[in-house]
Amino acid sequence: MKKFILSTLAALTISSSAFAFVPSMEFFVNREVAVARVWNTTYRPIACSGYAFGRTYQGVVLNSWANVTVYPGAYVDVFVYSNFYDPMVQSWAQIDCQIW
């Protein structure tokens, strides 16, 4: 009985200290913009790094990156823009986050 109680307490303690989450993200890509946005819906700050890339019809390469801390209730964007007359033919955006 003593081993059962100790193993239960150990399992509860270990599982409560491990925390994983799937952040709330939005992505939007079209001929003029590539955007990745992450929302912090947790109660702790998260550290995020993001990258956006785009290549226009005339061969111009656009890129943007961010390494930021996102506080609870806030969001961060990573984006690149082109204009209507030189649309993007290749674009993508991504954000990776981890909890502090």
C-alpha positions in Angstrom: 0.0 0.0 0.0 2.9 2.3 0.8 4.5 1.7 -2.6 1.1 2.4 -4.3 0.7 5.8 -2.5 4.3 6.8 -3.2 4.1 5.8 -6.9 0.8 7.7 -7.3 2.3 10.9 -5.7 5.4 10.6 -7.9 3.3 10.2 -11.0 1.1 13.2 -10.2 4.1 15.3 -9.3 6.1 14.5 -12.5 3.1 14.9 -14.8 2.2 18.3 -13.3 5.7 19.6 -14.0 5.6 18.6 -17.6 3.7 21.0 -19.8 3.2 20.9 -23.6 0.8 22.9 -25.7 -0.3 23.6 -29.2 -0.2 27.4 -29.7 -3.1 29.1 -31.5 -1.7 30.0 -35.0 -3.1 31.6 -38.1 -1.4 31.5 -41.6 -2.4 33.5 -44.6 -0.6 33.3 -48.0 -1.7 34.8 -51.3 -0.1 36.6 -54.3 0.7 39.8 -52.2 1.4 38.6 -48.7 2.7 35.7 -46.5 1.8 36.0 -42.8 2.1 33.7 -39.8 0.6 34.8 -36.5 0.7 33.1 -33.1 -1.5 33.9 -30.1 -0.4 33.2 -26.5 -3.4 31.7 -24.8 -1.3 30.4 -21.9 -0.7 32.1 -18.6 3.1 32.1 -19.1 5.3 34.0 -21.6 6.4 32.0 -24.6 9.5 32.5 -26.7 8.9 32.3 -30.5 11.0 32.5 -33.6 9.4 33.0 -36.9 10.4 33.3 -40.6 8.6 34.4 -43.7 9.8 34.1 -47.2 8.6 35.2 -50.6 9.8 35.3 -54.2 8.2 37.6 -56.7 7.5 37.1 -60.4 10.5 39.3 -61.3 12.8 37.3 -59.0 13.0 39.6 -56.0 13.5 37.7 -52.8 11.7 38.9 -49.7 12.3 37.6 -46.2 11.6 38.5 -42.6 12.3 36.9 -39.3 11.6 37.6 -35.6 12.8 36.2 -32.3 10.4 37.6 -29.7 8.8 36.9 -26.3 5.0 36.8 -26.5 3.3 37.6 -23.2 -0.1 36.1 -22.1 -3.0 37.4 -24.2 -0.7 38.9 -26.9 0.3 37.9 -30.4 3.1 38.2 -32.8 3.2 38.4 -36.7 5.9 37.5 -39.2 5.1 38.7 -42.7 6.4 39.8 -46.1 4.5 41.9 -48.6 4.7 42.4 -52.3 2.8 44.7 -54.6 0.0 44.0 -57.0 2.2 44.5 -60.1 4.9 42.1 -59.0 3.0 39.2 -57.4 4.6 36.4 -55.3 5.0 33.1 -57.1 6.5 31.3 -54.1 5.9 32.1 -50.4 5.7 30.6 -47.0 5.8 31.5 -43.3 6.3 29.6 -40.1 6.6 30.2 -36.3 8.1 27.9 -33.7 7.4 28.5 -30.0 8.4 27.1 -26.6 7.3 28.0 -23.1 9.8 29.6 -20.8 
